[in-house]
Amino acid sequence: ALLQLSHAETRDDEWYYIHGQLLMGMHQYNTAHQSFREAVRRQPENNEYRKGALDAAVALKNQQKWTYRVSEWARGLIHTHNKT
């Protein structure tokens, strides 16, 4: 679907919204958030676009928390392993 979308002749607010939706499905939250923000920039009164941007921001924040927890866990393992 992303390949098909990339062949579109114009990139309007709806294009950026659909692009964001596809990226959300692929768990590419940062890029999805950027696309939703561009859709909102082009159509600031569209609440559906705003919701997409908010959902992407929340998903990105949650992903970053999870990544941080995994890295802390790994550091703990390395620290424990180095003590033995």
Backbone as CSV, one residue per row, in Angstrom:
resi,resn,N_x,N_y,N_z,CA_x,CA_y,CA_z,C_x,C_y,C_z
1,ALA,0.821,-1.179,0.000,0.000,0.000,0.000,0.879,1.264,0.000
2,LEU,1.997,1.220,0.745,2.898,2.377,0.756,3.475,2.632,-0.631
3,LEU,3.780,1.569,-1.350,4.317,1.716,-2.700,3.285,2.378,-3.604
4,GLN,2.052,1.925,-3.507,0.982,2.533,-4.303,0.821,4.008,-3.941
5,LEU,0.848,4.292,-2.663,0.682,5.666,-2.194,1.815,6.559,-2.700
6,SER,3.010,6.007,-2.769,4.159,6.810,-3.211,4.034,7.230,-4.675
7,HIS,3.196,6.542,-5.436,3.007,6.884,-6.844,1.919,7.926,-7.069
8,ALA,1.298,8.383,-6.003,0.245,9.395,-6.141,0.829,10.677,-6.730
9,GLU,0.051,11.318,-7.581,0.534,12.535,-8.234,0.616,13.723,-7.286
10,THR,-0.306,13.802,-6.347,-0.303,14.914,-5.399,-0.216,14.388,-3.978
11,ARG,0.348,15.209,-3.142,0.443,14.877,-1.719,-0.296,15.967,-0.947
12,ASP,-1.565,15.710,-0.733,-2.394,16.666,-0.010,-2.586,16.191,1.426
13,ASP,-3.440,16.867,2.158,-3.657,16.509,3.555,-4.124,15.060,3.717
14,GLU,-5.002,14.613,2.840,-5.498,13.230,2.929,-4.372,12.228,2.673
15,TRP,-3.477,12.554,1.741,-2.332,11.687,1.459,-1.498,11.490,2.724
16,TYR,-1.209,12.588,3.414,-0.390,12.504,4.624,-1.109,11.735,5.732
17,TYR,-2.421,11.884,5.803,-3.188,11.142,6.805,-3.138,9.641,6.521
18,ILE,-3.372,9.259,5.273,-3.321,7.833,4.904,-1.915,7.286,5.112
19,HIS,-0.917,8.070,4.748,0.478,7.676,4.957,0.733,7.407,6.438
20,GLY,0.244,8.300,7.297,0.391,8.113,8.738,-0.302,6.852,9.228
21,GLN,-1.487,6.579,8.720,-2.217,5.373,9.123,-1.442,4.115,8.746
22,LEU,-0.914,4.086,7.533,-0.148,2.918,7.099,1.093,2.721,7.968
23,LEU,1.778,3.819,8.261,2.977,3.716,9.089,2.655,3.278,10.517
24,MET,1.515,3.715,11.040,1.099,3.256,12.374,0.944,1.742,12.377
25,GLY,0.348,1.208,11.317,0.172,-0.237,11.216,1.491,-0.986,11.150
26,MET,2.527,-0.294,10.705,3.858,-0.891,10.620,4.702,-0.562,11.855
27,HIS,4.098,0.086,12.847,4.765,0.469,14.093,5.920,1.442,13.864
28,GLN,5.828,2.249,12.834,6.811,3.291,12.562,6.235,4.612,13.068
29,TYR,6.178,4.729,14.387,5.435,5.795,15.035,6.021,7.187,14.805
30,ASN,7.326,7.300,14.765,7.934,8.612,14.576,7.569,9.184,13.201
31,THR,7.741,8.388,12.165,7.423,8.844,10.818,5.918,9.051,10.656
32,ALA,5.133,8.185,11.279,3.673,8.342,11.240,3.278,9.669,11.868
33,HIS,3.892,9.989,13.003,3.592,11.242,13.684,3.914,12.435,12.782
34,GLN,5.031,12.372,12.088,5.406,13.452,11.170,4.368,13.605,10.060
35,SER,3.886,12.489,9.524,2.883,12.552,8.458,1.569,13.128,8.972
36,PHE,1.139,12.663,10.141,-0.099,13.205,10.720,0.038,14.700,10.998
37,ARG,1.186,15.116,11.486,1.397,16.539,11.770,1.321,17.370,10.494
38,GLU,1.837,16.826,9.399,1.740,17.546,8.124,0.282,17.633,7.676
39,ALA,-0.490,16.566,7.871,-1.918,16.602,7.532,-2.622,17.673,8.371
40,VAL,-2.293,17.729,9.657,-2.892,18.738,10.548,-2.464,20.146,10.125
41,ARG,-1.212,20.304,9.745,-0.730,21.614,9.305,-1.537,22.097,8.099
42,ARG,-1.882,21.168,7.224,-2.622,21.535,6.020,-4.119,21.716,6.269
43,GLN,-4.652,21.008,7.258,-6.085,21.094,7.596,-6.227,21.156,9.118
44,PRO,-5.891,22.273,9.737,-5.856,22.368,11.202,-7.192,22.071,11.889
45,GLU,-8.296,22.247,11.205,-9.597,22.038,11.840,-10.054,20.580,11.786
46,ASN,-9.296,19.704,11.134,-9.706,18.305,11.004,-9.332,17.517,12.263
47,ASN,-10.337,17.170,13.047,-10.093,16.458,14.304,-9.618,15.030,14.092
48,GLU,-9.968,14.419,12.976,-9.493,13.067,12.677,-7.971,13.076,12.478
49,TYR,-7.480,14.094,11.802,-6.036,14.223,11.610,-5.355,14.484,12.949
50,ARG,-5.969,15.309,13.764,-5.413,15.614,15.092,-5.352,14.360,15.970
51,LYS,-6.404,13.541,15.894,-6.426,12.295,16.667,-5.312,11.357,16.196
52,GLY,-5.100,11.293,14.891,-4.011,10.473,14.367,-2.662,10.918,14.897
53,ALA,-2.443,12.232,14.924,-1.182,12.771,15.437,-1.013,12.457,16.917
54,LEU,-2.090,12.582,17.669,-2.034,12.287,19.098,-1.776,10.801,19.339
55,ASP,-2.473,9.941,18.612,-2.270,8.495,18.763,-0.829,8.105,18.442
56,ALA,-0.273,8.710,17.389,1.115,8.410,17.024,2.077,8.900,18.097
57,ALA,1.815,10.075,18.662,2.685,10.611,19.715,2.660,9.719,20.949
58,VAL,1.480,9.244,21.322,1.352,8.360,22.486,2.056,7.034,22.216
59,ALA,1.859,6.471,21.029,2.510,5.206,20.681,4.024,5.359,20.682
60,LEU,4.513,6.470,20.176,5.958,6.729,20.163,6.497,6.834,21.576
61,LYS,5.784,7.538,22.431,6.225,7.675,23.821,6.245,6.316,24.523
62,ASN,5.212,5.510,24.305,5.164,4.176,24.908,6.283,3.287,24.387
63,GLN,6.587,3.396,23.106,7.673,2.622,22.521,9.010,3.034,23.139
64,GLN,9.196,4.322,23.351,10.436,4.805,23.943,10.576,4.333,25.384
65,LYS,9.458,4.300,26.130,9.501,3.793,27.503,9.912,2.330,27.510
66,TRP,9.321,1.545,26.609,9.617,0.121,26.537,11.081,-0.093,26.175
67,THR,11.589,0.664,25.203,12.992,0.554,24.791,13.913,0.914,25.953
68,TYR,13.548,1.932,26.710,14.353,2.343,27.859,14.385,1.222,28.905
69,ARG,13.217,0.625,29.177,13.170,-0.455,30.172,14.013,-1.645,29.754
70,VAL,13.982,-2.001,28.484,14.788,-3.120,27.987,16.266,-2.798,28.115
71,SER,16.652,-1.573,27.780,18.071,-1.211,27.881,18.533,-1.211,29.335
72,GLU,17.680,-0.761,30.256,18.022,-0.791,31.681,18.162,-2.231,32.174
73,TRP,17.285,-3.105,31.724,17.345,-4.516,32.094,18.655,-5.122,31.584
74,ALA,19.015,-4.819,30.337,20.248,-5.353,29.755,21.465,-4.823,30.510
75,ARG,21.448,-3.545,30.873,22.558,-2.990,31.652,22.693,-3.705,32.991
76,GLY,21.567,-4.018,33.606,21.584,-4.736,34.868,22.207,-6.118,34.727
77,LEU,21.883,-6.785,33.625,22.477,-8.105,33.374,23.985,-8.010,33.200
78,ILE,24.426,-7.015,32.462,25.857,-6.854,32.214,26.563,-6.511,33.513
79,HIS,25.961,-5.628,34.304,26.537,-5.223,35.583,26.649,-6.441,36.510
80,THR,25.609,-7.253,36.592,25.614,-8.451,37.430,26.649,-9.444,36.932
81,HIS,26.743,-9.624,35.633,27.686,-10.555,35.042,29.126,-10.116,35.311
82,ASN,29.391,-8.843,35.285,30.747,-8.326,35.532,31.163,-8.473,36.978
83,LYS,30.204,-8.572,37.913,30.533,-8.728,39.333,30.990,-10.142,39.658
84,THR,30.589,-11.109,38.847,30.940,-12.513,39.140,32.271,-12.905,38.582
